[in-house]
Amino acid sequence: MRCGVPGTVRGVRRAMVAALVLLLAAAHVPAVAQTSAEADLARAYQPVLRLQEQPEACGDGEAYEPVDVDRILGSPDVALRGPWDRTNIVKVGPTAGDLSRPLDGYHLDFPGDVLAPGCVYERWQRRLAGEGPPTVYARVAAEAGHPGRLALQYWFFYVFNHWNNTHESDWEMIQLNFDAASPQEALSEEPTEVGYSQHSSAERADWGGDDMEVVDGTHPVVYPGAGSHANYLAPSLFLMRSTREGVGCDDATGPHRQLDAALRVIPSDPAAAREAYPWLAYRGRWGEKQGKLYEAPTGPSTKTQWTRPFSWAERSWRDASFTVPGGGLIGTGATDFFCVAVGGGSKLLRSIQTHPGTSVTVLAALATLLLWGFSKTAWRPSQPLPLERSRPWGAIITSAWAMYRLRPRAFLTVGLFFIPVGLVTTALQAVVFRLSALDPLVDEAGTRNAFVDGLVLGLGMVVTLLGFGVVQAATARLVLDVAADRDGTARAAYRSVVPDLRVLLTALVAAVAAGVVLNLSLALVPVAVFLIVRWSLMSVAVGVESRPSPGPLRRSAEIVRGSWWRTAAMVVIVAGAGLMTGPVVGALALVATGAAFDLVNLIAAVVYVAVLPLVAIALTYLYFDLAARAARTGDDAPPAPAGVPATG
């Protein structure tokens, strides 16, 4: 019997081992099935990325595409630095294994200088792109407290963020939400909504809604902003105006190139994920250390959406991104100014940080020059009458303001002419681009195409200059009425200008055409500037002299002769400042109030209504100032207009 006991024990042991194996196998089968289902789900909804084309290397457009992280790890171009200082190198060419620990406070360092990137990062990107296809990382995530819901995330890794806040590395993502408890169940359902990451927030859209584009029924189309890689639902120019959204303009317009990206699936099981992608454990920064504004980001596993995707969606997703209108009631002056100002300011800030000594010296010199200029003029007397007298340029401005205050309602009414000018500009743009043979050009080349931009800008500029010329002439007539103590009105001023419109508009068109032709050649730009100043008083001459002889252009040249620099300074100071007020006020309203873009541009137009008549008055005083100076020197002087007494 004893001999039989060991055999029985061995049999029991074998049975227990077999049962354990079966249990382990049973436990492992769902994990394998789940991993397979995750991969199937990720392939089913893999996004389609459309990046802005870059016609010329190191030029405008999108130079970067999402790459495989393993392509930069182990590369001698990359260094791992410790938290002690910016120069300490822990290892050159760190591998995924080297990043398998948190390493808080550490950071990677790529080839190049964040503050002066030049084309270094782009050349590196092209070399990496030659080593393999673009890559997208997918993972399925759930969150405690949100049962029966599943998030499918796609992560994109770019080696450089070439936007206002330049920094090495850029992690972006989109997320699809399912009302499903498992990947298998999600395969038989549709997503309920989708969120596209944009700087510090994201944009929400209902799945299948009009806001988003889907290829083959399941693949969402993503339009990354050029340089920033913020993800958008549609190709347009987007304006971000807060710390949460980002500050600046994201250009996701066409033409585009579509990526054929490889898919990497990160297992939802944390241990399996770290085994497959050890770098997920790394909590340091994925790029150069440069302070908060230009600091490289940490990796995806440190983000809220990695562990709490639905809490992140509830807190950070918003219902829309703000597009810059292609042409509103009065154009896009304020929003365009905002885009240019933020971009230019960012470059200036980087330059100051890169070359602080030189930058401070230049800024100090400019401030000194400005203060010197203001100290070299007199602001008194600010008497609006008599008109024809020599005045320091400071007194020209204060006298113009005093004249404005004499008849504010009449001068404001003159300025209302800019509202129909804006309507005409918008209508002409619609006719030229949407109701003409140029419509296919806009659709195929993209609304931010340089040629299309040039036509839109040129058309708007021509109409605006023509409108401003008419306002100048009418303002000069109204100034004469006030000086003669007549009860002048804006209507009477415009009515009196009507007989001279043909002469005025012919001169304006000729001047604009000459300026455009000369500016086509960089060598002739100085000639264009010279002529613009010589002709800057042609509308005032029409307003003062009715039909000046020998014509508005030549008459303006006669008036300006001998005082070109004085005229140029006044045109830059007065007209330049006046034309800048609308965009500046509109841009400030954009940031401060969050108003709709069309409303912001309308605010800029209202500012023009109030400010540009003041500019026209100042140029009228400049006309009489030059006349008085010419009379003293014995040069040909413009005649004293009828109804205005000649004064010494």
Phi, psi and omega in degrees: 000317179300326180296333181278343184294311179302322179296319179296317179299316179298322179295319179296318180298317179299319180296320180294318178297317180298319179296319179297318178299316180297319179297316179297319179296318180296322179290329184280331184300313178299323179296316178297316180297320180295316179300317178296319179294322177299316179295319178297318180294318180297319179292324184295327185244017180306126185289157175258118182262128177239108183261148178297134179295150175241098185298329185226134180303137180064019177251201180291157180109181183267117180266343189248148176223155182296134184240165175288127181302322182298344180288334179262339180282137185085357181277137177292351177282349186245139177236150173255123182246148181276176184278358188284318177200177185278349184258344183289122179256122177279317181199141171267132181071050180298143180263174176300324178296324178294335181259018182275006174242161183301313179050050178302136179090347177280166175205150174276162178220122182262166178289125179130172180241119184302321184281340177222071189292329183052229180245011186297310182294324180294319178296323178294318178301316181296324178293318178295321180297331179286350182266355180169172183285164171303155187227140176237134177259131180241149175204153176256132184227146174235173181215131176300138183093356177230066182293150178073018178230147183221139177246132175251115185250145173235124184249141181235128180250117176251147184278345181206141176256104184258065180237201181299317177261077183302139174199155177286141180068150178204117177258117177236164182199164166232158183223131176251128181258134179240144167270076183210149183268345183209161176301324178299317179292322180296331179297337180259005180242173171252152174299152176271325181203168180221147178233132180251122181293138179216099180059244183262011179216200181204159178253132181263147173212143174289138179295130180084001180283173182289343184287337187241159180247134182231135178258132178056028172083342185226348187258105181292140179269133181241130177247096179288142174292138182299123178089317183272331181065014170298139189265134183232154183279339185217158178278109181199179174260123185247143183243120182252131194223029176207167178299323182290318181278334195103157181240116180144193182241131177256121181260105178248019182282168181274183001289157186241162167238137183263132183273142171256088191266145172281152182247128174244126182257122177268121181302147179287335177290122185303317181295317179295323179296316181291329178291319181284323183227082185302331183294350177295337180283343184290126182250003177283188183266145184266049178164186186301144178270120186218020185088168192302316186294323184246020183285137176292151182280163169276174186281174185298327184291349178268354185275152179302319185291346179290317182255337181228067187297325184278326174296320177298317180297317181294327185269325192250342183281140175236165191275348183202156167252155187261118181266145174282123183295145179288346179170108182258207183301319182229029177089197185236035184303311184292316182290320176298319178298318179301314181300312182293318183295316181294316179297314179294320178296323179294318178296319179297318180296319177296320179296321179296320180288328181283318181232070186299319182296310180297317183296315179297320179297314181296314180296320178295320179296318179295317179297319179296317179297319179295314179296323178297317180297318179291330181282343183268008178236163176249141182258000177234150001278146179260050182268126182290338182233148359285162182287307189276088176207156179281132181226143167300155185297330176295320179289333175299317181292313182291327177292322177298320179294322178295319176297317180302319183289340178291323181223062185300319183295319181295316181291323175297321179296323174301318182293339179300344178301338181290338177294307175297331176299317178296320178296319179296318179300313180298316180296318180296320178298320178296317181294315185291320188258333184251343180240019182227185181290351179278352181302315178299329178298316179297315183292321185274320184272341182096144185289345178259014175300142185299321180294314179297316178303317181296320179293316179297312181297315181297317180296314179297322180294317181299312182295320180295317179295321177297316179297318180294325177298317178295318179297319178299314181297315180295322179296318178299319178298319180293322176300318178298320179297317180295318180296328180272007180060036175263153181278068184284151177229163178298320180298315180296322180296314179293321180298322181287339179277337185307314180298339182260005185298319182299314179297315182294311183294325177299316179294318180296315179297318179298318180294315180296316180299316179297319179297318180296314181298314181293325181286346176295337177247124180300328181295334184261005179300317177302324177296318179298317179297317180300315182289323179301317179293317180299326184261006188293342182253016183294322180290323177295320179299320177295319180294324183276317188256003183067270178244086186296146176250130015259047180111154186302317184294310181292325179295318177298320179297321178296319181294319185281338185307129181086351180227037185298313183293322178297316179296316180300316180298317180294319180297317181293314184291310187278302182294318180299313179296319180297317181290336180279338186298318181301304178300322181295311179297318179298318180294320177296320177296326180298316182282318188284324187250342184068025182293159177297151187296319178297323178292321179298316179292329175293322175300317178298322179294319179296322176298319177299319179304322183275326191268318188294328171300325176296320176299315180297322177296316180298319178292329175295318176295324176298319177304311181289329176297314179294325178297316180295320179294319179295323179296322180291327182270355180085005177285167176299126181245149175296142183291154174292126184293155181299137177089351178247120183295137176292131182235156180278000000 
